[in-house]
Structure formats: structure tokens, C-alpha cells
Amino acid sequence: MATRRSAEKRARQSEERRLRNAALRSSVKTEMKGILTAVGKKDKEGAVKALSGTVPSIAKAAAKGAFHKKTASRRISRLTKKVNALQ
């Protein structure tokens, strides 16, 4: 356990960031699942609509540090390829 004031503050900040990042990652995963289910059902229109909402949220999560920049790019690319395969 932290004993110095600066260490206690750092521990508080780290915990807040951990919870914020976990919430961001969870919401992105949920949105990705929506795309994958639409692709599985061959619902082209639904998949395109879900993709247009998910791509900015993945990019935003990467900008905030919840994902690495290249991880976000890879996920966007793979989802886009799956949606484009329907067309």
C-alpha cells in the first residue's frame, strides 16, 4: 500500500484510469459484437450502419489510450473487411 501522498494520489489516478479504460474497451467490444452478428446474419444494411457508428468509437478509445493505436487500426480494418465481403 502506498504511504507517501504522491504515491497515494498516483494509485487513485491509476485506479480511475483503469476503470475508465475498462468501460471504454467493454463498450467497444459490445459495438463490435453488433457488427459481427449482423455479418453472421448476412444483414448488409445493418452491418454498414453499425460499422459507421463503431469506427469512430474505436478511434476515440485509441485516442484516449484504452487501446494502442495499431490495435485500433487493426480492429477497424478487420471489421471493414468483413462488412465489405457482404457486398
Wavefront OBJ file of the C-alpha trace (Angstrom):
o trace
v 0.000 0.000 0.000
v 1.203 3.498 -0.786
v 2.448 5.553 2.123
v 3.548 8.839 0.553
v 0.962 11.391 -0.514
v 2.235 11.405 -4.081
v 2.098 7.601 -4.237
v -1.437 7.585 -2.829
v -2.520 10.120 -5.454
v -0.846 8.102 -8.211
v -2.688 4.979 -7.008
v -6.028 6.851 -7.089
v -5.359 8.169 -10.586
v -4.306 4.752 -11.848
v -7.473 3.165 -10.496
v -9.672 5.838 -12.099
v -7.914 5.359 -15.441
v -8.178 1.584 -15.178
v -11.932 1.771 -14.621
v -12.394 4.330 -17.410
v -10.354 2.248 -19.863
v -12.226 -0.929 -18.910
v -15.562 0.785 -19.573
v -14.350 2.088 -22.946
v -12.995 -1.312 -24.002
v -16.214 -3.003 -22.930
v -18.434 -0.623 -24.883
v -16.266 -1.017 -27.991
v -16.432 -4.813 -27.698
v -20.229 -4.621 -27.441
v -20.426 -2.485 -30.575
v -18.087 -4.865 -32.405
v -20.294 -7.778 -31.439
v -23.238 -5.978 -33.060
v -21.342 -5.785 -36.337
v -20.295 -9.420 -36.179
v -23.850 -10.624 -35.524
v -25.119 -8.534 -38.442
v -22.408 -10.033 -40.665
v -23.356 -13.502 -39.449
v -26.990 -12.888 -40.384
v -25.890 -11.505 -43.792
v -27.608 -8.204 -42.903
v -25.631 -5.850 -45.143
v -27.535 -2.683 -44.266
v -27.376 -3.314 -40.516
v -23.682 -4.146 -40.660
v -22.847 -0.961 -42.588
v -24.895 1.130 -40.165
v -23.239 -0.490 -37.137
v -19.796 -0.074 -38.686
v -20.298 3.659 -39.240
v -21.022 4.076 -35.538
v -18.333 1.738 -34.274
v -15.316 3.031 -36.213
v -15.324 6.472 -34.530
v -15.749 4.928 -31.089
v -12.768 2.608 -31.653
v -10.678 5.564 -32.836
v -11.786 7.630 -29.852
v -10.895 4.831 -27.421
v -7.439 4.646 -29.010
v -7.006 8.407 -28.741
v -7.836 8.216 -25.038
v -5.356 5.384 -24.517
v -7.739 2.493 -23.909
v -6.307 0.718 -26.979
v -2.974 1.028 -28.712
v -3.173 2.988 -31.953
v -2.257 -0.022 -34.087
v -4.680 -2.306 -32.243
v -7.500 0.091 -33.044
v -6.398 0.311 -36.655
v -6.283 -3.482 -36.958
v -9.757 -3.895 -35.473
v -11.230 -1.254 -37.763
v -9.578 -2.875 -40.763
v -10.804 -6.373 -39.957
v -14.354 -5.235 -39.278
v -14.409 -3.226 -42.505
v -13.158 -6.217 -44.495
v -15.923 -8.391 -43.063
v -18.612 -5.839 -43.864
v -17.259 -5.252 -47.371
v -17.261 -9.018 -48.005
v -21.074 -8.899 -47.781
v -21.310 -6.537 -50.736
l 1 2 3 4 5 6 7 8 9 10 11 12 13 14 15 16 17 18 19 20 21 22 23 24 25 26 27 28 29 30 31 32 33 34 35 36 37 38 39 40 41 42 43 44 45 46 47 48 49 50 51 52 53 54 55 56 57 58 59 60 61 62 63 64 65 66 67 68 69 70 71 72 73 74 75 76 77 78 79 80 81 82 83 84 85 86 87
